[in-house]
């Protein structure tokens, strides 16, 4: 099954409409290969940057509708929905639910910006989701609340990672290296558009920024922050008269102080509110424990389970000893205050949270706070905290 643009007379007008309405996607719009593929009863995209369109389907659409579908499918490619579906364990039985989740991730950004999709586009609220979340989060909801009247059944392997018959088309595929360059070019166009107009949807701006920034493993960043905090504390050697100096015998009647190196205590505050992902929290906790042990601090850990209140405070030798009690609201300020009040006072407080919390106006005195922010779209903590972002796909 293959075809060409010749079988799609509405394509030039659709591309023109889309490029005019969404100029920051123009390079992707004219880079993607659109081919007429009769009798597939849909418009679908594959991982070779090819859009397969049934002429009988698109003949019923206006230029705005066809152009909107092109933009929609391009966003499946830009957001790596196919590979992300495979990572999420999507199967043939759950591909429809995943596609609806991926559609919602796209539509809640672009429909308010002028996307005119055929029918009624699926939105996060259709299955109880909140705007601005990720397809992986919507996926859990769609499996319980799948919408049977989704505006399009098939979005193709570029959306859910499952191969279709038309993917074997002889239409030219864009090589992977060229697709990566195209993605970076689109990200540059988005950032430029936002600088000039300030009108780029927030989630697309975040996507563009992440695409253009070098990806650094959060574990490396967290390890560096912990080492820095420990080094600063370990270097805070001070004089003490609690025991005599080794040089006291040479000073006759003068009492000399000895040098005292502080014991380094670490507190780990875990957000156990209802909005937290247990799997992501468990992963982050395991990484923190491994890092602390590598620094020789495995015996000096205080663990706190906190939602809107502090539920569990205990000294432990392993994070596995912490009971993740909670499930209510969120106030990490209460957890930080409780950690700072511990005896002995911790030198470093590591807070693991999704960021949906209030924060104190200033940090506790004499305590370094490192926030492990769980999730790519989590709200940022105040500037006084060292922040390490733990992506949802870690």
C-alpha positions in Angstrom: 0.0 0.0 0.0 1.6 3.2 -1.1 0.8 6.3 -2.8 2.0 9.9 -3.2 1.0 13.5 -2.6 -0.7 13.4 -6.0 -3.6 11.6 -4.5 -4.1 14.3 -1.8 -5.2 17.5 -3.6 -6.0 19.2 -0.3 -2.4 18.8 1.0 -0.9 22.1 -0.1 -3.8 24.1 1.4 -3.6 22.1 4.6 0.2 22.7 4.9 -0.3 26.4 4.2 -3.0 26.7 6.9 -0.9 24.8 9.4 2.3 26.7 8.7 0.5 30.1 9.0 -1.2 29.1 12.3 1.8 27.3 13.8 4.9 28.8 12.3 7.2 27.3 14.8 6.3 23.8 13.5 6.8 24.8 9.8 10.1 22.9 9.4 8.6 19.7 10.7 5.5 20.3 8.6 7.4 20.4 5.4 9.9 17.8 6.5 7.5 15.1 7.2 6.6 12.8 4.2 2.8 12.7 3.5 1.7 9.9 1.3 -1.7 8.9 -0.1 -2.5 5.4 1.2 -6.0 4.4 0.1 -8.4 2.1 2.1 -6.8 2.4 5.5 -9.7 4.5 6.7 -7.5 6.8 8.8 -4.5 9.1 8.9 -1.6 7.6 10.7 2.1 8.4 11.3 5.0 6.0 11.6 8.5 6.3 13.1 10.1 7.1 9.7 8.4 10.5 9.7 5.8 9.4 7.2 2.1 10.3 7.4 -0.2 7.9 5.6 -3.5 9.5 4.7 -6.5 7.8 3.2 -7.7 10.2 0.4 -11.4 9.2 1.0 -11.0 10.3 4.7 -9.2 13.7 4.1 -11.5 14.6 1.2 -14.2 15.2 3.8 -12.1 17.7 5.8 -11.4 21.4 5.4 -7.9 22.7 5.0 -7.9 23.7 8.7 -8.9 20.2 9.7 -6.4 18.4 7.5 -3.7 20.8 8.6 -4.6 20.3 12.3 -4.3 16.5 11.9 -0.8 17.0 10.3 0.2 19.2 13.3 -1.2 16.6 15.7 0.7 13.7 14.2 4.0 15.8 14.0 3.6 16.3 17.7 3.4 12.5 18.2 6.9 12.4 16.6 8.3 15.3 18.4 7.3 13.9 21.8 8.6 10.4 21.1 5.2 8.8 21.8 6.1 5.6 19.9 9.3 4.9 22.0 7.6 6.1 25.2 4.7 3.6 24.6 7.2 0.8 24.3 8.9 1.9 27.5 5.5 2.0 29.2 4.8 -1.6 28.2 2.0 -0.7 25.8 0.6 -3.8 24.0 -1.9 -4.3 21.2 -4.6 -4.6 23.9 -3.7 -1.3 25.5 -2.6 0.7 22.4 -6.0 2.5 22.1 -5.8 3.7 25.7 -2.2 4.9 25.2 -3.1 6.7 22.0 -5.9 8.5 23.8 -3.4 9.5 26.5 -0.9 10.7 24.0 -3.6 12.6 22.1 -4.6 14.3 25.3 -1.0 15.3 26.0 -1.0 17.1 22.6 -4.5 18.4 22.4 -4.6 20.2 25.8 -1.8 22.4 24.6 -2.6 23.0 20.9 -6.4 23.0 20.8 -6.6 26.3 22.8 -3.9 27.6 20.4 -6.1 27.1 17.3 -6.0 23.4 16.4 -9.2 22.5 14.6 -9.3 18.7 14.6 -12.3 16.8 13.1 -14.9 15.9 15.6 -14.4 16.6 19.3 -10.7 16.2 20.2 -10.0 14.1 23.3 -8.9 16.2 26.4 -7.5 15.2 29.8 -10.8 16.0 31.5 -12.5 13.3 29.5 -11.0 10.7 31.8 -10.4 12.8 34.9 -6.9 14.0 34.1 -5.5 17.4 34.9 -4.1 19.7 32.2 -0.3 19.8 31.6 0.5 16.2 32.6 2.3 13.5 30.6 0.9 10.7 28.5 2.2 8.2 31.0 0.0 9.7 33.7 -3.0 9.9 31.5 -2.4 6.3 30.4 -3.3 5.0 33.9 -6.5 7.0 33.8 -7.5 6.0 30.2 -7.4 2.3 31.0 -10.2 2.9 33.4 -12.1 5.6 31.5 -11.3 5.0 27.8 -13.5 7.2 25.6 -15.2 5.0 23.0 -16.0 7.9 20.6 -12.3 9.1 20.3 -12.1 11.3 17.2 -9.7 8.9 15.5 -9.0 5.3 16.2 -5.6 5.0 14.6 -2.7 7.3 15.0 -0.1 4.7 13.9 3.2 3.4 15.1 4.5 6.9 15.6 2.0 7.2 18.4 2.0 3.8 20.1 5.0 1.9 18.7 3.0 -0.9 17.2 3.8 -1.7 13.6 1.0 -1.5 10.9 0.8 -3.0 7.4 1.2 0.4 5.8 4.5 0.9 7.6 6.1 -1.4 5.0 5.3 1.2 2.3 8.1 2.1 -0.1 7.6 5.8 0.6 10.9 7.4 1.6 11.7 7.3 5.3 13.6 10.1 7.0 16.9 8.6 8.4 17.2 8.7 12.2 20.1 11.2 12.2 18.2 13.5 9.9 15.1 13.3 12.1 17.2 14.3 15.2 18.5 17.3 13.3 14.9 18.2 12.3 13.8 17.9 15.9 16.5 20.3 17.1 15.7 22.7 14.4 12.0 22.7 15.5 13.1 23.3 19.1 15.2 26.3 18.0 12.2 27.7 16.1 10.0 27.3 19.1 12.4 29.2 21.4 12.8 31.9 18.8 9.0 32.2 18.4 8.6 32.4 22.2 11.3 35.2 22.5 9.6 37.2 19.7 5.9 36.7 20.7 5.8 35.0 24.1 2.9 33.0 22.7 4.3 29.4 22.8 2.2 27.0 25.0 4.0 26.3 28.2 4.5 22.6 27.7 6.0 23.1 24.2 8.4 25.7 25.7 9.5 23.2 28.3 9.9 20.5 25.6 12.0 22.9 23.5 14.2 23.9 26.4 14.8 20.3 27.4 15.6 19.4 23.7 18.2 22.1 23.4 19.8 21.6 26.8 22.3 18.8 27.3 20.8 15.8 29.1 22.7 15.2 32.4 21.9 12.1 34.5 20.2 13.2 37.6 22.1 10.7 39.6 25.4 12.4 38.7 24.0 15.8 39.7 22.6 14.4 43.0 25.9 12.7 43.8 27.8 16.0 43.1 25.4 18.0 45.4 25.8 15.5 48.2 29.5 15.4 47.9 29.7 19.2 47.9 27.5 19.4 51.0 29.4 16.7 52.8 32.8 18.3 52.0 31.7 21.7 53.3 30.4 20.2 56.5 33.5 17.9 57.0 35.7 21.0 56.5 34.0 22.9 59.3 36.6 21.9 61.8 36.5 24.0 65.0 38.3 24.3 68.3 36.8 22.7 71.4 37.8 22.7 75.1 35.8 19.5 75.7 39.0 17.5 75.7 42.6 18.6 76.1 44.9 19.3 73.1 47.6 16.8 72.3 50.1 19.7 72.6 48.9 20.7 76.1 52.0 19.2 77.8 54.2 21.7 76.0 52.1 24.8 77.0 52.8 24.5 80.7 49.9 26.4 82.4 48.1 27.4 79.2 45.0 25.4 78.4 45.0 24.6 74.7 41.8 23.6 72.8 41.7 20.5 70.6 40.3 20.4 67.0 36.9 18.9 66.6 35.5 17.5 63.4 31.7 17.4 63.3 29.8 14.2 62.7 27.9 14.4 59.4 24.2 13.6 59.8 21.8 13.4 56.9 18.0 13.6 57.0 15.9 12.3 54.1 12.4 13.8 54.0 10.0 11.8 51.8 6.8 13.2 50.4 4.1 10.6 51.0 1.1 12.7 49.9 -1.6 11.4 47.7 -0.1 13.0 44.5 3.2 11.1 44.8 4.2 8.2 42.5 5.3 5.3 44.8 7.5 3.7 42.1 9.4 7.0 41.4 9.8 7.6 45.1 11.1 4.1 45.7 13.6 4.5 42.8 14.8 7.9 44.1 15.2 6.5 47.7 17.2 3.6 46.5 19.6 6.0 44.6 19.9 8.2 47.6 20.8 5.3 49.9 23.4 4.1 47.4 25.0 7.5 47.2 25.1 8.0 51.0 26.7 4.6 51.4 29.3 5.4 48.8 30.1 8.5 50.9 30.4 6.5 54.0 27.2 7.9 55.5 25.0 4.9 55.6 24.9 4.8 59.5 23.9 8.5 59.9 20.5 8.7 58.2 17.3 10.1 59.6 14.2 9.2 57.7 11.0 11.2 57.7 7.6 10.4 56.1 5.7 13.6 55.5 2.5 14.7 53.8 0.8 17.7 55.4 2.2 16.5 58.7 5.2 14.5 59.9 4.1 10.9 60.4 7.4 9.0 60.9 10.8 10.1 62.1 13.4 7.4 62.7 17.1 6.9 62.6 17.9 4.0 60.3 20.7 2.2 58.4 18.6 1.6 55.3 15.8 3.5 53.5 13.9 0.2 53.4 13.2 0.7 57.1 11.0 3.7 56.4 7.2 3.2 56.4 5.7 5.4 53.7 2.8 6.6 55.8 0.6 9.4 54.6 -1.6 10.1 51.6 -3.1 13.5 52.5 -2.1 17.0 51.6 1.5 18.2 51.2 3.7 20.5 53.3 7.4 19.9 52.9 8.1 22.9 55.1 6.9 20.9 58.0 9.2 18.1 57.1 12.2 20.4 56.7 11.5 22.0 60.1 11.2 18.6 61.7 14.5 17.5 60.2 16.3 20.7 61.3 15.1 20.2 64.8 16.6 16.7 65.1 19.4 16.0 67.6 22.1 15.8 66.5 21.2 18.4 63.9 21.6 17.2 60.3 24.1 18.9 58.0 22.2 18.0 54.9 18.4 17.5 54.3 17.4 15.7 51.1 13.8 16.3 50.2 12.1 13.9 47.7 8.9 15.4 46.4 6.7 16.0 43.4 6.9 19.7 44.1 3.1 20.1 44.7 3.7 21.7 48.1 4.2 24.9 50.0 7.8 25.8 51.0 9.2 27.9 53.9 10.3 31.4 52.9 13.9 30.7 53.9 16.0 27.6 54.6 16.8 26.4 58.1 19.9 28.0 59.5 23.0 26.0 59.1 21.4 23.2 57.1 21.9 22.6 53.4 18.7 21.5 51.6 18.8 19.4 48.4 15.5 18.8 46.7 15.0 15.8 44.5 12.1 16.9 42.3 10.3 13.9 41.1 8.9 14.5 37.6 9.8 16.6 34.6 7.0 19.1 35.0 7.1 19.5 38.8 6.8 23.1 40.1 10.2 24.6 41.1 11.1 25.0 44.7 12.5 28.3 46.1 15.9 29.5 44.9 17.6 28.8 48.3 17.3 25.0 47.7 19.6 23.0 45.5 17.4 21.2 43.0 17.9 17.9 41.2 15.2 16.9 38.7 14.4 13.2 38.7 12.6 12.5 35.4 9.5 10.3 35.4 11.1 7.9 33.0 14.2 7.4 35.1 
